[in-house]
Amino acid sequence: MKLWSEVLNKISEKISKPSFDTWFKNTTMEVEEDTIKVYAANEFARDWLAHTYGELIPETVKEITGKTYTFKYYEAENKKVFSYTYPMNNNTYSNKDSFINELQERMEQLEARVRQLEERG
């Protein structure tokens, strides 16, 4: 749990507060040898974390520990696994992926707007 707290602290410095509060709320992690299991609140949050932050989370863990882990994402309620591999091959995207990409673009626009409002004070 201490490692996950450190990871969350570092990630919260790198992304906007609304995004952090939305996607990292109710997340936990478990380390088993060379694998880290990330548990998200629900299926959508699990998929979003894996898709959007699937590179940032491992980079942050490596920054803290100096180790490279395999990451698996789970839905906390029923512990369904979701493995995500980078880089993705663009021709394998499904309709769900385009929906997630569209949501990501909207989130980025909202984050930019929030940053503008925060800068105005």
Backbone hydrogen bonds, N-H to C=O, Kabsch-Sander energy under -0.5 kcal/mol:
donor,donor_aa,acceptor,acceptor_aa,energy
5,S,1,M,-2.2
6,E,2,K,-2.1
7,V,3,L,-2.6
8,L,4,W,-3.0
9,N,5,S,-2.3
10,K,6,E,-2.2
11,I,7,V,-2.7
12,S,8,L,-2.6
13,E,9,N,-0.8
13,E,10,K,-0.6
14,K,10,K,-0.7
14,K,11,I,-1.2
15,I,11,I,-1.6
20,F,16,S,-2.6
21,D,17,K,-3.2
22,T,18,P,-1.9
23,W,19,S,-2.7
24,F,20,F,-2.3
27,T,24,F,-1.3
28,T,39,Y,-1.9
30,E,37,K,-2.1
32,E,30,E,-0.5
32,E,35,T,-3.1
35,T,32,E,-2.2
36,I,70,T,-3.2
37,K,30,E,-3.1
37,K,35,T,-0.5
38,V,36,I,-0.6
38,V,72,K,-3.0
39,Y,28,T,-3.0
39,Y,37,K,-0.5
40,A,38,V,-0.5
40,A,74,Y,-2.8
46,R,42,N,-2.5
47,D,43,E,-2.5
48,W,44,F,-2.6
49,L,45,A,-2.8
50,A,46,R,-2.3
51,H,47,D,-2.6
52,T,48,W,-3.2
53,Y,48,W,-0.7
53,Y,49,L,-1.7
57,I,53,Y,-2.5
59,E,55,E,-1.9
60,T,56,L,-2.4
61,V,57,I,-2.4
62,K,58,P,-2.7
63,E,59,E,-2.2
64,I,60,T,-1.8
65,T,61,V,-3.2
66,G,62,K,-2.4
69,Y,67,K,-0.5
70,T,34,D,-2.7
72,K,36,I,-2.3
73,Y,82,F,-2.1
74,Y,38,V,-3.5
75,E,80,K,-1.5
76,A,40,A,-3.3
76,A,74,Y,-0.6
79,K,75,E,-2.4
82,F,73,Y,-2.5
90,N,88,M,-0.6
92,T,89,N,-2.5
93,Y,90,N,-1.3
98,S,94,S,-1.8
99,F,95,N,-2.1
100,I,96,K,-2.4
101,N,97,D,-2.7
102,E,98,S,-2.2
103,L,99,F,-2.4
104,Q,100,I,-2.6
105,E,101,N,-2.3
106,R,102,E,-2.2
107,M,103,L,-2.7
108,E,104,Q,-2.6
109,Q,105,E,-2.1
110,L,106,R,-2.5
111,E,107,M,-3.0
112,A,108,E,-2.2
113,R,109,Q,-2.1
114,V,110,L,-2.6
115,R,111,E,-2.4
116,Q,112,A,-2.1
117,L,113,R,-2.3
118,E,114,V,-2.7
119,E,115,R,-2.4
120,R,116,Q,-1.6
121,G,117,L,-1.0
